[in-house]
Amino acid sequence: MSTGTALVVDVQVACDDSDIPASQIIESWVSRAVAGSGRALGSKAELSVRLVDNDEMRRLNRDYRQKDATTNVLSFPGGAISGLPADAAEMLGDIVICAAVVREEAAQQGKAIDDHWAHLLVHGTLHLLGYEHETDVDAAEMEGLEARILQDFGLANPYVMSC
């Protein structure tokens, strides 16, 4: 993200969960992921982060990915919208995260819950910016970038298991 990009992160909390980070922390993780992504953006960009329960995440995963199960994070990239003024913000898209799955995965993996939130927010943000992990080459690029961004937060590489 160029230093001249104004990023708006709309955080929507649609679940009851005590482990959800404050909106300002979510905005910080997303902003730093955009900044570390290597992608150039215009002067204004927007995205939303929606925090949901298992039921909503399962519905979204079923309806959009044909997988009838809950998951940790989904990203819905935006795109150009015709008819907007030239100075309108670039719509990057939406990130949806299931708070209950984040909590469960963090416990199963022995990770601090905030570290796992940071990882999933970075991961979702990179998807909005065009990064994918469908091939081994793409996965290596995306995971390496995630690890570098998280290291800037002082967090360990989430793809390296500790003993």
NORSUL-V866461 format. One line per field, one symbol per residue. ss: DSSP state (~ for helix, > for strand, _ for the rest). phi: phi as a letter, one per 40 degrees, with the letter a starting at -180 (. if undefined). burial: # if it has 16 or more other C-alpha atoms within 10 Angstrom, else .. Layout:
ss->???
phi->???
burial->???
This chain:
ss->_____>>>>>>>>_________~~~~~~~~~~~~~~_______>>>>>>>>>_~~~~~~~~~~~~_______>>>>>____________>>>>>>>>>~~~~~~~~~~~___~~~~~~~~~~~~~~~~_______~~~~~~~~~~~~~~~~~___________
phi->.cccccbbbccbbbabacccccdccddccccccccccgccbccbababbbbbcdccccdccccbbfbcacacabbbdcicbcgccdcccccchbbbbcdccdcccdcccgbcccccddccccdcccccchcbbcbccccccccccdcccccccgbccccbccc
burial->#....####.#.#.#....#.....##.#########...#.#.##########.######........########...........###############..#......#################.##.........##.######....####.....
